[in-house]
Amino acid sequence: MTSIGLTLPLAHGGTGLARTVRTLLARWRHARGLAETRRYLEQMDDHMLKDLGVSRAQAVFEIDSAARWGR
């Protein structure tokens, strides 16, 4: 019996399933990073936000934008 091996070219550009999986993982990681950043912003006091150069209004806008988009 002959077996056929399936390899996913993850180290290179790849095509098909491998590229789709990498794209989905990259988007998931990006979304998780945004969610974590928004949680940090929500917990910061005004002094900490000022150190970052972010106003309370900007932080609230960013946090609210996540709620509007269901994230």
A tleap script that builds the chain and sets N, CA, C and O, in Angstrom:
source leaprc.protein.ff14SB
mol = sequence {
  NMET THR SER ILE GLY LEU THR LEU PRO LEU
  ALA HIE GLY GLY THR GLY LEU ALA ARG THR
  VAL ARG THR LEU LEU ALA ARG TRP ARG HIE
  ALA ARG GLY LEU ALA GLU THR ARG ARG TYR
  LEU GLU GLN MET ASP ASP HIE MET LEU LYS
  ASP LEU GLY VAL SER ARG ALA GLN ALA VAL
  PHE GLU ILE ASP SER ALA ALA ARG TRP GLY
  CARG
}
set mol.1.N position { 0.835 -1.170 0.000 }
set mol.1.CA position { 0.000 0.000 0.000 }
set mol.1.C position { 0.884 1.239 0.000 }
set mol.1.O position { 1.896 1.296 0.699 }
set mol.2.N position { 0.497 2.203 -0.774 }
set mol.2.CA position { 1.230 3.455 -0.868 }
set mol.2.C position { 0.528 4.514 -0.026 }
set mol.2.O position { -0.692 4.665 -0.084 }
set mol.3.N position { 1.310 5.235 0.750 }
set mol.3.CA position { 0.724 6.311 1.537 }
set mol.3.C position { 1.160 7.648 0.950 }
set mol.3.O position { 2.257 7.788 0.409 }
set mol.4.N position { 0.300 8.587 1.069 }
set mol.4.CA position { 0.592 9.928 0.575 }
set mol.4.C position { 0.691 10.845 1.778 }
set mol.4.O position { -0.241 10.930 2.578 }
set mol.5.N position { 1.808 11.525 1.911 }
set mol.5.CA position { 2.008 12.441 3.031 }
set mol.5.C position { 1.480 13.827 2.699 }
set mol.5.O position { 1.581 14.292 1.563 }
set mol.6.N position { 0.927 14.466 3.690 }
set mol.6.CA position { 0.430 15.829 3.529 }
set mol.6.C position { 1.289 16.728 4.399 }
set mol.6.O position { 1.386 16.535 5.611 }
set mol.7.N position { 1.900 17.695 3.776 }
set mol.7.CA position { 2.705 18.649 4.545 }
set mol.7.C position { 2.134 20.038 4.338 }
set mol.7.O position { 1.703 20.396 3.242 }
set mol.8.N position { 2.139 20.792 5.384 }
set mol.8.CA position { 1.695 22.177 5.323 }
set mol.8.C position { 2.921 23.070 5.377 }
set mol.8.O position { 3.627 23.083 6.386 }
set mol.9.N position { 3.187 23.810 4.322 }
set mol.9.CA position { 4.394 24.641 4.271 }
set mol.9.C position { 4.275 25.873 5.159 }
set mol.9.O position { 4.093 26.984 4.662 }
set mol.10.N position { 4.376 25.679 6.467 }
set mol.10.CA position { 4.201 26.780 7.415 }
set mol.10.C position { 5.381 27.741 7.438 }
set mol.10.O position { 5.212 28.915 7.766 }
set mol.11.N position { 6.569 27.264 7.097 }
set mol.11.CA position { 7.748 28.118 7.179 }
set mol.11.C position { 7.817 29.105 6.016 }
set mol.11.O position { 8.501 30.124 6.115 }
set mol.12.N position { 7.130 28.824 4.931 }
set mol.12.CA position { 7.199 29.672 3.748 }
set mol.12.C position { 5.847 30.325 3.510 }
set mol.12.O position { 4.967 30.282 4.370 }
set mol.13.N position { 5.690 30.923 2.356 }
set mol.13.CA position { 4.440 31.580 2.016 }
set mol.13.C position { 3.249 30.644 2.109 }
set mol.13.O position { 2.199 31.012 2.635 }
set mol.14.N position { 3.414 29.443 1.600 }
set mol.14.CA position { 2.354 28.454 1.695 }
set mol.14.C position { 1.133 28.825 0.889 }
set mol.14.O position { 0.993 29.950 0.409 }
set mol.15.N position { 0.268 27.867 0.756 }
set mol.15.CA position { -0.985 28.103 0.052 }
set mol.15.C position { -2.086 27.368 0.767 }
set mol.15.O position { -1.835 26.546 1.648 }
set mol.16.N position { -3.283 27.663 0.393 }
set mol.16.CA position { -4.421 26.904 0.859 }
set mol.16.C position { -4.628 26.924 2.357 }
set mol.16.O position { -4.658 27.982 2.986 }
set mol.17.N position { -4.770 25.744 2.914 }
set mol.17.CA position { -5.114 25.580 4.325 }
set mol.17.C position { -4.074 26.197 5.252 }
set mol.17.O position { -4.433 26.855 6.228 }
set mol.18.N position { -2.803 25.997 4.965 }
set mol.18.CA position { -1.751 26.530 5.843 }
set mol.18.C position { -1.824 28.043 5.936 }
set mol.18.O position { -1.701 28.606 7.024 }
set mol.19.N position { -2.026 28.709 4.799 }
set mol.19.CA position { -2.108 30.166 4.794 }
set mol.19.C position { -3.351 30.629 5.546 }
set mol.19.O position { -3.304 31.607 6.292 }
set mol.20.N position { -4.449 29.930 5.350 }
set mol.20.CA position { -5.695 30.282 6.036 }
set mol.20.C position { -5.542 30.154 7.543 }
set mol.20.O position { -5.981 31.028 8.290 }
set mol.21.N position { -4.921 29.071 7.993 }
set mol.21.CA position { -4.715 28.854 9.427 }
set mol.21.C position { -3.820 29.940 10.000 }
set mol.21.O position { -4.114 30.482 11.065 }
set mol.22.N position { -2.728 30.268 9.308 }
set mol.22.CA position { -1.828 31.330 9.787 }
set mol.22.C position { -2.548 32.674 9.858 }
set mol.22.O position { -2.369 33.426 10.816 }
set mol.23.N position { -3.360 32.977 8.850 }
set mol.23.CA position { -4.094 34.241 8.835 }
set mol.23.C position { -5.075 34.309 9.995 }
set mol.23.O position { -5.157 35.331 10.676 }
set mol.24.N position { -5.820 33.233 10.225 }
set mol.24.CA position { -6.775 33.211 11.333 }
set mol.24.C position { -6.078 33.347 12.678 }
set mol.24.O position { -6.560 34.063 13.556 }
set mol.25.N position { -4.948 32.666 12.849 }
set mol.25.CA position { -4.198 32.781 14.108 }
set mol.25.C position { -3.672 34.197 14.314 }
set mol.25.O position { -3.711 34.720 15.428 }
set mol.26.N position { -3.189 34.810 13.258 }
set mol.26.CA position { -2.671 36.177 13.366 }
set mol.26.C position { -3.790 37.144 13.750 }
set mol.26.O position { -3.595 38.021 14.591 }
set mol.27.N position { -4.952 36.984 13.137 }
set mol.27.CA position { -6.082 37.857 13.473 }
set mol.27.C position { -6.552 37.635 14.895 }
set mol.27.O position { -6.897 38.591 15.590 }
set mol.28.N position { -6.571 36.386 15.336 }
set mol.28.CA position { -6.981 36.066 16.711 }
set mol.28.C position { -6.010 36.692 17.711 }
set mol.28.O position { -6.434 37.288 18.702 }
set mol.29.N position { -4.708 36.558 17.450 }
set mol.29.CA position { -3.708 37.149 18.348 }
set mol.29.C position { -3.845 38.667 18.399 }
set mol.29.O position { -3.730 39.270 19.466 }
set mol.30.N position { -4.088 39.277 17.252 }
set mol.30.CA position { -4.255 40.734 17.202 }
set mol.30.C position { -5.479 41.160 18.023 }
set mol.30.O position { -5.414 42.120 18.791 }
set mol.31.N position { -6.577 40.449 17.855 }
set mol.31.CA position { -7.799 40.769 18.604 }
set mol.31.C position { -7.590 40.594 20.098 }
set mol.31.O position { -8.071 41.409 20.885 }
set mol.32.N position { -6.888 39.556 20.501 }
set mol.32.CA position { -6.598 39.334 21.921 }
set mol.32.C position { -5.732 40.457 22.471 }
set mol.32.O position { -5.948 40.915 23.593 }
set mol.33.N position { -4.755 40.903 21.692 }
set mol.33.CA position { -3.904 42.011 22.121 }
set mol.33.C position { -4.687 43.295 22.303 }
set mol.33.O position { -4.468 44.028 23.267 }
set mol.34.N position { -5.607 43.574 21.375 }
set mol.34.CA position { -6.450 44.765 21.514 }
set mol.34.C position { -7.323 44.674 22.755 }
set mol.34.O position { -7.467 45.653 23.488 }
set mol.35.N position { -7.900 43.515 22.994 }
set mol.35.CA position { -8.758 43.337 24.172 }
set mol.35.C position { -7.956 43.552 25.453 }
set mol.35.O position { -8.445 44.173 26.398 }
set mol.36.N position { -6.735 43.044 25.485 }
set mol.36.CA position { -5.894 43.211 26.674 }
set mol.36.C position { -5.536 44.684 26.882 }
set mol.36.O position { -5.561 45.181 28.008 }
set mol.37.N position { -5.206 45.374 25.795 }
set mol.37.CA position { -4.880 46.794 25.888 }
set mol.37.C position { -6.068 47.589 26.404 }
set mol.37.O position { -5.912 48.484 27.234 }
set mol.38.N position { -7.250 47.263 25.914 }
set mol.38.CA position { -8.455 47.972 26.365 }
set mol.38.C position { -8.730 47.715 27.842 }
set mol.38.O position { -9.167 48.615 28.559 }
set mol.39.N position { -8.478 46.499 28.294 }
set mol.39.CA position { -8.654 46.207 29.737 }
set mol.39.C position { -7.674 47.034 30.564 }
set mol.39.O position { -8.041 47.555 31.617 }
set mol.40.N position { -6.433 47.159 30.100 }
set mol.40.CA position { -5.449 47.970 30.819 }
set mol.40.C position { -5.887 49.437 30.858 }
set mol.40.O position { -5.808 50.085 31.902 }
set mol.41.N position { -6.346 49.954 29.720 }
set mol.41.CA position { -6.813 51.341 29.681 }
set mol.41.C position { -7.942 51.576 30.674 }
set mol.41.O position { -7.989 52.606 31.347 }
set mol.42.N position { -8.838 50.622 30.757 }
set mol.42.CA position { -9.995 50.749 31.645 }
set mol.42.C position { -9.572 50.819 33.111 }
set mol.42.O position { -10.250 51.452 33.921 }
set mol.43.N position { -8.462 50.175 33.457 }
set mol.43.CA position { -8.008 50.114 34.843 }
set mol.43.C position { -7.092 51.274 35.232 }
set mol.43.O position { -6.821 51.476 36.416 }
set mol.44.N position { -6.617 52.031 34.258 }
set mol.44.CA position { -5.660 53.108 34.545 }
set mol.44.C position { -6.357 54.337 35.121 }
set mol.44.O position { -7.490 54.661 34.766 }
set mol.45.N position { -5.636 55.011 36.026 }
set mol.45.CA position { -6.163 56.274 36.539 }
set mol.45.C position { -5.702 57.406 35.608 }
set mol.45.O position { -4.923 57.180 34.682 }
set mol.46.N position { -6.188 58.610 35.866 }
set mol.46.CA position { -5.893 59.748 34.993 }
set mol.46.C position { -4.401 60.055 34.912 }
set mol.46.O position { -3.907 60.444 33.854 }
set mol.47.N position { -3.682 59.884 36.015 }
set mol.47.CA position { -2.246 60.145 36.028 }
set mol.47.C position { -1.514 59.172 35.100 }
set mol.47.O position { -0.635 59.580 34.341 }
set mol.48.N position { -1.870 57.912 35.160 }
set mol.48.CA position { -1.229 56.908 34.302 }
set mol.48.C position { -1.537 57.192 32.833 }
set mol.48.O position { -0.658 57.077 31.979 }
set mol.49.N position { -2.773 57.558 32.542 }
set mol.49.CA position { -3.132 57.880 31.161 }
set mol.49.C position { -2.351 59.099 30.670 }
set mol.49.O position { -1.897 59.132 29.527 }
set mol.50.N position { -2.198 60.095 31.536 }
set mol.50.CA position { -1.456 61.298 31.159 }
set mol.50.C position { -0.007 60.950 30.826 }
set mol.50.O position { 0.564 61.498 29.884 }
set mol.51.N position { 0.594 60.028 31.607 }
set mol.51.CA position { 1.962 59.589 31.327 }
set mol.51.C position { 2.079 58.980 29.932 }
set mol.51.O position { 3.129 59.070 29.296 }
set mol.52.N position { 0.998 58.360 29.461 }
set mol.52.CA position { 0.993 57.755 28.130 }
set mol.52.C position { 0.611 58.751 27.034 }
set mol.52.O position { 0.724 58.455 25.845 }
set mol.53.N position { 0.155 59.937 27.454 }
set mol.53.CA position { -0.285 60.927 26.488 }
set mol.53.C position { -1.691 60.661 25.976 }
set mol.53.O position { -2.037 61.041 24.858 }
set mol.54.N position { -2.501 60.003 26.808 }
set mol.54.CA position { -3.872 59.651 26.439 }
set mol.54.C position { -4.814 60.321 27.432 }
set mol.54.O position { -4.615 60.242 28.645 }
set mol.55.N position { -5.833 60.974 26.907 }
set mol.55.CA position { -6.813 61.598 27.800 }
set mol.55.C position { -7.833 60.551 28.236 }
set mol.55.O position { -7.949 59.488 27.625 }
set mol.56.N position { -8.563 60.862 29.292 }
set mol.56.CA position { -9.631 59.966 29.756 }
set mol.56.C position { -10.668 59.789 28.647 }
set mol.56.O position { -11.180 58.689 28.437 }
set mol.57.N position { -10.971 60.876 27.944 }
set mol.57.CA position { -11.966 60.811 26.863 }
set mol.57.C position { -11.508 59.864 25.749 }
set mol.57.O position { -12.309 59.099 25.212 }
set mol.58.N position { -10.219 59.920 25.405 }
set mol.58.CA position { -9.701 59.014 24.378 }
set mol.58.C position { -9.782 57.557 24.834 }
set mol.58.O position { -10.140 56.674 24.055 }
set mol.59.N position { -9.449 57.319 26.091 }
set mol.59.CA position { -9.503 55.958 26.626 }
set mol.59.C position { -10.933 55.432 26.623 }
set mol.59.O position { -11.186 54.291 26.236 }
set mol.60.N position { -11.865 56.279 27.059 }
set mol.60.CA position { -13.272 55.867 27.086 }
set mol.60.C position { -13.765 55.595 25.667 }
set mol.60.O position { -14.493 54.630 25.435 }
set mol.61.N position { -13.368 56.446 24.718 }
set mol.61.CA position { -13.770 56.239 23.325 }
set mol.61.C position { -13.274 54.886 22.825 }
set mol.61.O position { -14.026 54.148 22.187 }
set mol.62.N position { -12.023 54.558 23.106 }
set mol.62.CA position { -11.447 53.283 22.663 }
set mol.62.C position { -12.158 52.106 23.311 }
set mol.62.O position { -12.461 51.116 22.644 }
set mol.63.N position { -12.420 52.206 24.580 }
set mol.63.CA position { -13.111 51.123 25.305 }
set mol.63.C position { -14.527 50.968 24.754 }
set mol.63.O position { -14.993 49.851 24.529 }
set mol.64.N position { -15.209 52.097 24.537 }
set mol.64.CA position { -16.575 52.052 24.002 }
set mol.64.C position { -16.622 51.539 22.568 }
set mol.64.O position { -17.593 50.895 22.169 }
set mol.65.N position { -15.588 51.818 21.798 }
set mol.65.CA position { -15.576 51.349 20.412 }
set mol.65.C position { -15.559 49.819 20.367 }
set mol.65.O position { -16.115 49.210 19.454 }
set mol.66.N position { -14.925 49.219 21.347 }
set mol.66.CA position { -14.912 47.757 21.412 }
set mol.66.C position { -16.309 47.235 21.699 }
set mol.66.O position { -16.719 46.215 21.146 }
set mol.67.N position { -17.045 47.932 22.562 }
set mol.67.CA position { -18.404 47.516 22.888 }
set mol.67.C position { -19.330 47.666 21.689 }
set mol.67.O position { -20.207 46.835 21.456 }
set mol.68.N position { -19.118 48.750 20.925 }
set mol.68.CA position { -19.961 48.967 19.740 }
set mol.68.C position { -19.770 47.871 18.711 }
set mol.68.O position { -20.718 47.497 18.020 }
set mol.69.N position { -18.558 47.353 18.601 }
set mol.69.CA position { -18.267 46.325 17.604 }
set mol.69.C position { -18.370 44.925 18.187 }
set mol.69.O position { -18.087 43.946 17.496 }
set mol.70.N position { -18.773 44.816 19.452 }
set mol.70.CA position { -18.987 43.508 20.065 }
set mol.70.C position { -17.706 42.763 20.375 }
set mol.70.O position { -17.662 41.536 20.286 }
set mol.71.N position { -16.665 43.492 20.737 }
set mol.71.CA position { -15.383 42.822 21.030 }
set mol.71.C position { -15.060 42.906 22.476 }
set mol.71.O position { -14.024 42.401 22.909 }
savepdb mol mol.pdb
quit
